[in-house]
Amino acid sequence: MLNKVQLIGFTGADAEIRATSGGKALAVLRVATSRYTKKNGERQDFTTWHQVEIWSPATVKWLSSRPLPKGSKVYVEGEIRNEHYTDKDGQERYFTKVVVAGPGHELKSLDRPETNPEDEEA
């Protein structure tokens, strides 16, 4: 089985670094991708926002020390996960996120490739 997604897009804000109740660090990043079509000779742009959760300790540490500012171009490779929760009104809500946690998953800056996390681990 394969669950893999690759995105190239732009960050919507600085990464939010936080810890779970168990003390494990994670980063949450919003990434926008876009596509366009032409209709009657006019270009129409469509933007999709992706919530990206980063669990890789090296990447979370990298984001803590070298934040990617809003509008940074990034490459994300991870897996798609569908989650749900019950909101305050008792309604079941569903959302999809990209998780960067396992082997082969990564987050890279395309604006500053010389400062990517795997380059610093060596």
PyMOL commands that set and color helices and strands:
alter all, ss='L'
color gray80, all
select helices_A, chain A and resi 57-65+113-115+117-121
alter helices_A, ss='H'
color red, helices_A
select strands_A, chain A and resi 5-11+16-19+25-39+42-54+73-86+92-100+106-109
alter strands_A, ss='S'
color yellow, strands_A
deselect
rebuild
show_as cartoon
